[in-house]
Amino acid sequence: MKTVSRSFPLLVLAAALSFGATAQAQEFKAGFVNTDRIFREANAAKAAQTKLEAEFSKREKDLLDQGNVLKTAGEKFEREAPTLSESQRVTRQRQLVDQDREFQRKRREFQEDLSARKSEELSQVLERANKVVKQVAEQEKYDVVLQEAVYINPKFDITEKVLKALNASAAGK
C-alpha cells in the first residue's frame, strides 16, 4: 500500500507534465522554406541571373571562339605534321601547347570570376529572402522556420508565401 501512495503523486506529476507538453506542442508553429526554389523562382534571383549573363556573355563568347581557333589549329597541325621538318613540327607543337596553356588559364579565370560574382549575387538574394522569411514568420507567429531538412511535410512549406512577399517587395522598390 505504501508503494502505491508514493507512486501516486509521481503518476499525477507525469500526467500533468505530459498534458502540459501536449498543450505546448500544439502551440508550436514550424515552417520550412526551400532556398533552391527561391533561387530558381524569385524575381530577384532571375534578375541576378540575367545580370550575370549580360556581364559574362562577351568573355564566354571570346573563350568559345579562342577554343575553336585552337581546335582548328590542332587539327591543321595533325594534318600537316607528317610533311613538316622536325624543327618546324617541334616549333608548331610548342606554339600549340603555349596557346592551349593560355586558353586553359583564361578559362579558369573566367570560371573563378563567374563563380565569385554568382556567389555575390546569390548572397544578396538570400539576404533579402531571409528578411522576408523573418517578416512572414513574425506576422504569422512561427516559432521556427527551417531552410534545410531531410524531410518536410508539405503542409509546413511556406516557400510560396515567401516568394510572393519577396516578389512584392522587389516590385515595390
N, C-alpha and C positions, 0 to 999 in steps of 0.2 A: 504494500500500500504506500509506503514511504517513497519508493521509486516512482510511482505514478504521480504523486503530488509534486515531487521535484521536477519531473519532466514536463508536467502540465504547463508551467509558466514558459518553459523553453518552446513548447509547441505553439503557444499563443504568440510568443515573440516571433517565431519563424513564420507563422501565418501572417502576422501583421507586416513583417518585412517583405514577404513575397507579394502581398496585396499592394503595399506601397511601391514596390519595384514595378509591378504590373501597371499601376496607375501612372507611374512616372514614365514607363516605356511608351505608353500611349500618347504622351505629350511630346515625346522626342520626334523631331521632324528632320529628315535627312533628304538630301538631293544629290544629283550627280550631273556633271557637265562633261560632255565628250569634246575635249580640246581638238582632237583631229578633225572633227566635224566643224568646229568653229573655224579652224584654219582653212577648210575647204569651202565653207558656205558663207562666212561673214563678208559683207561688202568691203570692210577694211582689209581683209586678207586678200580678196580678189584684186582690190586696188593696189596693194603691195606687190602682188604677183605681176600685174600689168606694168607697174613702175620698174620692177626688176628686169622684165623682158625688154622694155624700151632702153634701159640703161646698159644692158649687156648684149643686145642683139648685134650691134656692129662688130664688137670684138669676137662674138661667136661666129659670125659670117666670115670675118677675116681668118679665123682659125680653120674653118672648114675649107676655105679657098687655099690656104697655105698647105693644109693636109693633102688636098687634091693635087696641087703642084708637086709636092714631094712624092706622092704616089706615082704620078706620071713620070717624073724624073727617074724614079727607081725602076719602073718598067722599061723606060728607054735605055737605062744603063744595062739591064739584063739582056735586052736585045742586042746591044752594041758591044757588050763586053768581049765576046769571042774575037771581034775584029780589031780591038784596041791593043796597043802595045802595053807591055807590063807597066811602064811608068804612067801612061795615061789611065789605065784601069785603076791603079792604086790612087792616083790623084783624084779621079772622079768618085771613087769609093769613099775616100776621106771627106770629100765635099758633101756627099750624101749623108754620111754619119754626122758631120757637123750640123748640117741643116736639120736632120732628124732630132739631134740633141736640143737645138734651139727651139724647134717646134714643140718638143715634149716639155721644155721649160715654160714656154708661153702657155701651153695648155694647163700645166699645173698651176701657174699663177692665176690664170682665168678661173679655174675651179676654186682655188682658195679665196679669191676676191668675191666670186659669186656666193660661195658658202658663207663668208663673213657678212656680206650685205643681206643675204636671206635671213641669217640669224638676227641681225639688227631689226629688220622689218618685222619678222615674226615676234620678236620680243616686244615690240611696240604694240602689235595686235594683241598679244597675250596680256600685256599690262592693261590695255583698255578693256579687254574681256574680263579680267579679274575684277576691275572696278565695277563693271556691270553685274557680275556674279554677286559681288558683295551687296550691291543695291537691291537686287532681286531677293537675296537671302534675308536682308533686313526688312524689306517690305512684306515678304510673305512669311517671316518669322521661322526661317530654317535654323536648326541648331548646328548643322554641319552640311557642307557641300564638298563632295569629293570630285577630283578630276581624274583619278586613276583608280581602277578597280578590276579585279579578275572577273567578277560577275556583278551585274547590277540588274535588278528587276526594272523593267521599262517604266513602271509607274513612278519611279524615283528620278527619272531622267528629266531634267529641266533645261536641256540644251536648247530646245525650241524657244522657250521663253527668253533665254539669254540672247539667242540670235536675233529675235525680234527687237529686244531692248537695245542691243548693240547696234543694229542697223538703224534703228530710230534715232539713237544718239548721234550716230555718224551723219545722218541726213540733216539733223538739227544744227550741225556745226557750220 
